[in-house]
Amino acid sequence: MIEIPEFIIPFIPWIRGLVGLSLVGAIFLGAMGAVWLERKLSAAIQFRYGPSRVGKFGLLQLVADAIKLFTKEDLRPKNADRMLFDNATIFMMSSVFLMLVAIPVGAVFINGVEYPLAATEMDISVLYIEAMSALTIFGIFMIGYGSNNKYSLLGAFRNFARMVGYEVPLGITVVSVGIMTGSLNIVEIASAQGLHWNIFMQPIGFIVFFIALMADMGRLPFDQNESEEELVAGWITEYSGMRFGLGFFAEYIHMILGSFLVALLFLGGWNVPVFISNNPVLGFIVPTGFLLLKTVLVLMTIIGMRWAVPRFRIDQVVDLSWKKLLPLALLNLVWAVGLGLYLGA
């Protein structure tokens, strides 16, 4: 049994916060890992040479990409709105970092007591994360409108149509999980699942949430706002060098956060059997490792789908949201209320 000195106990929330902030930095590095993972998977699927042969395991491909981004000329269209054009990617990155502070990236168990690893903990953290995620739509619109390019503007409007349609079922499924748990605190939702994961308690909710999340992140088959066959590069057409790099990087961090949300809300979070959490060594390491493993598996699924499914038309995307996902989300809400009452939540 590990004994914690009395004078340390009041500082545990601060220590937890510092560890959480450190892990936020680790997520930033994780975004680089996600880029490398996607390049490796795409190289294996499409027989590309670069990402699989530049350096050991293709690791130097990231260095080559960084050199390319840093040395490209920074161009700004002549009639672009300078304020919107220059600040849009900074706005997007700010939105991502505001989400990061509320995401628990694991937990440690000391003497059987759970200590979540999060920079901060809020009673409505799930709603806060959803709200911060929705801010990215303004960043994309700033880019589309500020670029003074018709393809960029069309991409931004497509993004509006998609986001308005999919934020509704996404929000309803999140609230459904909160109702069944009796809390909108993401830490409490993850802890409450135990070994009874929400994916088994609300299978329809999980399907709706995952599809809506894919649309929210703009991943195939929902990348209509940047489809190169129709819109050149859509909202990002006029961006080059590190301006493009920042927007690109914000998307990848968003993808990692989405993977964390799936693992925390539906796949049991960091919960492990009691004999592991009560072990002073395993309880300190395994729960966080378990959550990270689930997150990586979700991330690989999202990346793999890019190369496995065709892109939907924008009218099909809108139909799928309003005619199928929204009724299913409402059905899941009714189920969650009934199940929550039965379980006494």
C-alpha positions as CSV (number, residue, x, y, z in Angstrom):
1,M,0.0,0.0,0.0
2,I,1.4,3.4,-1.0
3,E,1.1,6.0,1.7
4,I,0.7,9.6,0.5
5,P,2.2,12.2,2.8
6,E,-0.5,14.5,4.4
7,F,1.0,17.7,3.1
8,I,0.8,16.5,-0.5
9,I,-3.0,15.7,-0.4
10,P,-4.2,19.4,-0.8
11,F,-1.9,19.7,-3.9
12,I,-3.2,16.6,-5.7
13,P,-5.7,18.6,-7.9
14,W,-2.8,20.9,-8.9
15,I,-0.5,18.0,-9.6
16,R,-3.2,16.4,-11.6
17,G,-3.8,19.6,-13.6
18,L,0.0,19.9,-14.4
19,V,0.1,16.3,-15.5
20,G,-3.0,17.0,-17.6
21,L,-1.4,20.0,-19.2
22,S,1.7,18.0,-20.0
23,L,-0.4,15.4,-21.7
24,V,-2.1,18.2,-23.7
25,G,1.4,18.8,-25.1
26,A,1.7,15.1,-25.7
27,I,-1.5,15.2,-27.8
28,F,0.1,17.9,-29.9
29,L,2.9,15.5,-30.6
30,G,0.3,12.8,-31.1
31,A,-1.1,14.9,-34.0
32,M,2.3,14.4,-35.7
33,G,2.0,10.7,-35.0
34,A,-1.4,10.8,-36.6
35,V,0.0,12.4,-39.8
36,W,2.7,9.7,-39.9
37,L,0.2,6.9,-39.3
38,E,-2.0,8.2,-42.1
39,R,0.9,8.5,-44.5
40,K,2.0,5.0,-43.7
41,L,-1.4,3.5,-44.1
42,S,-2.0,5.4,-47.4
43,A,1.4,4.3,-48.6
44,A,0.6,0.6,-47.9
45,I,-2.9,0.9,-49.5
46,Q,-1.9,2.9,-52.5
47,F,1.6,1.6,-53.0
48,R,3.2,5.1,-52.5
49,Y,7.0,5.1,-52.1
50,G,7.8,8.2,-50.1
51,P,6.1,7.6,-46.7
52,S,7.3,4.0,-46.5
53,R,10.9,4.6,-47.5
54,V,12.1,8.1,-46.3
55,G,14.1,7.2,-43.2
56,K,13.6,4.3,-40.8
57,F,9.9,3.4,-40.8
58,G,9.2,6.5,-43.0
59,L,9.8,8.8,-40.0
60,L,11.8,11.3,-42.0
61,Q,8.8,11.8,-44.2
62,L,7.5,14.2,-41.5
63,V,10.8,16.1,-41.7
64,A,10.5,16.4,-45.4
65,D,6.9,17.6,-45.1
66,A,7.9,20.2,-42.5
67,I,10.8,21.5,-44.7
68,K,8.4,21.8,-47.6
69,L,5.8,23.7,-45.6
70,F,8.3,26.1,-44.0
71,T,10.1,26.9,-47.4
72,K,7.0,27.4,-49.5
73,E,6.2,31.0,-50.4
74,D,3.5,32.5,-48.2
75,L,0.9,33.9,-50.7
76,R,-2.1,36.0,-50.0
77,P,-4.7,36.8,-52.8
78,K,-4.7,40.4,-53.9
79,N,-8.3,41.1,-52.9
80,A,-8.4,38.9,-49.8
81,D,-9.8,40.2,-46.5
82,R,-6.5,40.5,-44.7
83,M,-7.9,40.3,-41.2
84,L,-9.9,37.2,-41.9
85,F,-7.3,35.6,-44.1
86,D,-4.4,36.0,-41.6
87,N,-6.3,35.1,-38.4
88,A,-8.5,32.2,-39.5
89,T,-6.1,29.4,-38.9
90,I,-5.1,30.9,-35.5
91,F,-8.8,30.9,-34.6
92,M,-9.1,27.2,-35.6
93,M,-6.0,26.3,-33.5
94,S,-7.4,28.2,-30.5
95,S,-10.6,26.3,-30.8
96,V,-8.7,23.0,-30.7
97,F,-6.7,24.0,-27.7
98,L,-9.8,25.1,-25.8
99,M,-11.2,21.6,-26.3
100,L,-7.9,20.0,-25.2
101,V,-8.1,21.4,-21.7
102,A,-11.3,19.5,-20.9
103,I,-10.4,16.1,-22.3
104,P,-9.2,13.6,-19.7
105,V,-6.4,11.6,-21.3
106,G,-6.3,8.9,-18.7
107,A,-6.4,8.2,-14.9
108,V,-4.1,6.8,-12.2
109,F,-5.3,4.8,-9.3
110,I,-3.5,5.3,-5.9
111,N,-4.6,3.1,-3.1
112,G,-7.6,2.3,-5.2
113,V,-8.6,6.0,-5.5
114,E,-9.1,7.3,-9.0
115,Y,-7.3,10.5,-10.1
116,P,-8.3,11.5,-13.7
117,L,-5.6,13.1,-15.8
118,A,-7.2,16.3,-17.1
119,A,-6.1,19.9,-17.1
120,T,-9.5,20.9,-15.7
121,E,-12.8,19.3,-14.7
122,M,-16.2,20.8,-15.3
123,D,-19.7,19.8,-14.5
124,I,-20.7,20.4,-18.1
125,S,-17.5,19.4,-19.8
126,V,-19.2,17.4,-22.5
127,L,-21.3,20.4,-23.6
128,Y,-18.2,22.7,-23.3
129,I,-16.3,20.4,-25.7
130,E,-19.1,20.4,-28.1
131,A,-19.4,24.2,-28.0
132,M,-15.6,24.6,-28.6
133,S,-15.7,22.1,-31.4
134,A,-18.5,24.0,-33.1
135,L,-16.2,27.1,-33.2
136,T,-14.1,25.6,-36.0
137,I,-17.0,26.2,-38.4
138,F,-16.3,30.0,-37.9
139,G,-12.6,29.5,-38.7
140,I,-13.5,27.6,-41.9
141,F,-16.0,30.3,-42.9
142,M,-13.3,33.0,-42.2
143,I,-11.0,31.2,-44.6
144,G,-13.7,30.7,-47.2
145,Y,-15.0,34.2,-47.1
146,G,-11.7,36.0,-46.6
147,S,-9.9,34.2,-49.5
148,N,-12.0,36.0,-52.1
149,N,-12.1,32.7,-54.1
150,K,-15.4,31.1,-55.3
151,Y,-14.2,27.6,-54.6
152,S,-13.1,28.5,-51.1
153,L,-16.5,30.1,-50.5
154,L,-18.4,27.1,-51.9
155,G,-16.4,24.9,-49.6
156,A,-17.2,27.0,-46.6
157,F,-20.9,27.0,-47.4
158,R,-20.8,23.2,-47.8
159,N,-19.2,23.1,-44.4
160,F,-22.0,25.1,-42.9
161,A,-24.7,22.8,-44.4
162,R,-22.9,19.7,-43.1
163,M,-22.2,21.1,-39.6
164,V,-25.7,22.4,-39.0
165,G,-27.1,19.0,-40.0
166,Y,-24.8,16.9,-38.0
167,E,-24.3,18.9,-34.8
168,V,-27.9,18.2,-33.9
169,P,-27.8,14.4,-33.8
170,L,-24.3,14.6,-32.4
171,G,-25.5,16.7,-29.5
172,I,-28.6,14.6,-28.9
173,T,-26.5,11.4,-28.6
174,V,-24.1,13.1,-26.1
175,V,-27.1,14.3,-24.0
176,S,-28.5,10.7,-24.1
177,V,-25.3,9.4,-22.6
178,G,-25.4,12.1,-20.0
179,I,-29.0,11.4,-19.1
180,M,-28.3,7.7,-18.6
181,T,-25.2,8.5,-16.5
182,G,-26.9,11.3,-14.6
183,S,-24.0,13.7,-15.4
184,L,-22.6,15.9,-18.2
185,N,-19.1,15.7,-16.7
186,I,-17.0,13.6,-19.1
187,V,-14.9,12.3,-16.2
188,E,-18.0,11.0,-14.4
189,I,-19.4,9.5,-17.6
190,A,-16.1,7.6,-18.3
191,S,-15.9,6.4,-14.6
192,A,-19.5,5.4,-14.4
193,Q,-19.3,2.9,-17.3
194,G,-17.2,0.4,-15.4
195,L,-17.1,-2.7,-17.5
196,H,-20.6,-2.0,-18.9
197,W,-19.6,0.1,-21.9
198,N,-22.1,2.6,-23.4
199,I,-21.6,1.0,-26.8
200,F,-23.5,-2.0,-25.5
201,M,-26.1,0.1,-23.6
202,Q,-26.8,2.4,-26.5
203,P,-25.7,0.7,-29.7
204,I,-27.9,3.0,-31.9
205,G,-26.5,6.0,-30.1
206,F,-22.9,4.9,-30.8
207,I,-23.6,4.5,-34.5
208,V,-25.2,7.9,-34.8
209,F,-22.4,9.5,-32.7
210,F,-19.7,8.0,-34.8
211,I,-21.2,8.9,-38.2
212,A,-21.9,12.5,-36.9
213,L,-18.4,12.7,-35.5
214,M,-16.9,11.7,-38.9
215,A,-19.0,14.5,-40.5
216,D,-18.0,16.9,-37.8
217,M,-14.3,16.2,-38.5
218,G,-14.8,16.5,-42.3
219,R,-13.3,13.1,-42.9
220,L,-14.2,10.9,-45.9
221,P,-17.0,10.3,-46.9
222,F,-17.8,13.8,-45.5
223,D,-15.0,15.9,-46.9
224,Q,-17.3,17.8,-49.4
225,N,-15.9,21.2,-48.3
226,E,-12.4,20.3,-49.7
227,S,-13.2,17.7,-52.4
228,E,-10.4,18.4,-55.0
229,E,-12.3,16.8,-57.9
230,E,-15.1,19.5,-57.5
231,L,-13.6,22.5,-55.6
232,V,-9.8,22.3,-56.3
233,A,-9.1,22.2,-52.6
234,G,-12.3,24.0,-51.3
235,W,-11.9,26.3,-48.3
236,I,-8.1,25.8,-48.1
237,T,-7.5,26.6,-51.9
238,E,-5.6,29.9,-51.4
239,Y,-3.5,28.8,-48.4
240,S,0.1,27.8,-48.8
241,G,3.1,27.1,-46.6
242,M,2.6,27.2,-42.8
243,R,-0.8,28.8,-43.2
244,F,-2.0,25.6,-44.8
245,G,0.1,23.6,-42.3
246,L,-1.8,25.2,-39.3
247,G,-5.2,24.4,-40.8
248,F,-4.1,20.9,-41.7
249,F,-2.7,20.3,-38.2
250,A,-5.9,21.6,-36.5
251,E,-7.8,19.0,-38.4
252,Y,-5.5,16.2,-37.2
253,I,-5.7,17.3,-33.6
254,H,-9.5,17.5,-34.0
255,M,-9.4,13.9,-35.2
256,I,-7.4,12.8,-32.1
257,L,-9.8,14.5,-29.8
258,G,-12.7,12.8,-31.6
259,S,-11.0,9.5,-31.1
260,F,-10.7,10.3,-27.4
261,L,-14.4,11.2,-27.2
262,V,-15.4,7.9,-28.7
263,A,-13.2,6.0,-26.2
264,L,-14.4,8.0,-23.2
265,L,-18.1,8.2,-24.0
266,F,-18.8,4.7,-25.5
267,L,-15.8,2.4,-25.0
268,G,-15.4,2.4,-21.3
269,G,-12.7,5.1,-20.9
270,W,-9.9,4.0,-18.6
271,N,-11.9,1.5,-16.6
272,V,-10.1,-1.7,-15.8
273,P,-11.0,-4.7,-13.5
274,V,-10.7,-4.0,-9.8
275,F,-7.7,-6.3,-9.3
276,I,-5.7,-4.1,-11.7
277,S,-6.8,-0.7,-10.2
278,N,-6.0,-1.9,-6.7
279,N,-2.5,-2.9,-7.7
280,P,-0.1,0.0,-6.9
281,V,2.0,-0.5,-10.1
282,L,-0.6,-1.7,-12.6
283,G,-3.2,0.8,-11.3
284,F,-0.8,3.6,-12.0
285,I,0.0,2.6,-15.6
286,V,-2.6,0.3,-17.1
287,P,-5.8,2.5,-17.0
288,T,-4.2,5.3,-19.1
289,G,-2.5,2.8,-21.4
290,F,-5.9,1.1,-21.9
291,L,-7.5,4.4,-22.8
292,L,-4.7,5.3,-25.2
293,L,-4.9,1.9,-26.9
294,K,-8.7,2.3,-27.5
295,T,-8.0,5.8,-28.8
296,V,-5.4,4.6,-31.3
297,L,-7.7,1.8,-32.5
298,V,-10.5,4.4,-33.1
299,L,-8.0,6.7,-34.8
300,M,-6.8,3.9,-37.2
301,T,-10.4,3.1,-38.0
302,I,-11.1,6.7,-38.9
303,I,-7.9,6.9,-41.0
304,G,-8.6,3.6,-42.7
305,M,-12.1,4.7,-43.8
306,R,-10.6,7.5,-45.8
307,W,-9.2,4.9,-48.3
308,A,-12.2,2.5,-48.1
309,V,-15.3,4.6,-48.7
310,P,-16.4,6.9,-51.6
311,R,-17.4,10.5,-51.0
312,F,-21.1,11.3,-50.7
313,R,-22.7,14.1,-52.7
314,I,-23.7,17.1,-50.6
315,D,-27.4,16.4,-51.0
316,Q,-26.9,12.8,-49.8
317,V,-25.0,14.2,-46.8
318,V,-27.9,16.5,-45.9
319,D,-30.5,13.7,-46.4
320,L,-28.6,11.3,-44.3
321,S,-28.5,13.8,-41.4
322,W,-32.0,15.1,-41.3
323,K,-33.9,12.0,-42.5
324,K,-32.0,9.2,-40.9
325,L,-29.6,10.2,-38.2
326,L,-31.9,12.7,-36.5
327,P,-34.9,10.2,-36.0
328,L,-32.4,7.6,-34.8
329,A,-30.9,10.0,-32.4
330,L,-34.3,10.9,-31.0
331,L,-35.2,7.2,-30.7
332,N,-31.9,6.6,-28.8
333,L,-32.8,9.5,-26.5
334,V,-36.1,7.9,-25.6
335,W,-34.3,4.6,-25.0
336,A,-31.7,6.3,-22.8
337,V,-34.4,8.0,-20.7
338,G,-36.1,4.7,-20.2
339,L,-32.9,2.8,-19.4
340,G,-31.7,5.6,-17.1
341,L,-35.0,5.4,-15.1
342,Y,-34.7,1.7,-14.9
343,L,-31.1,1.9,-13.7
344,G,-32.0,4.7,-11.3
345,A,-29.8,7.3,-12.8
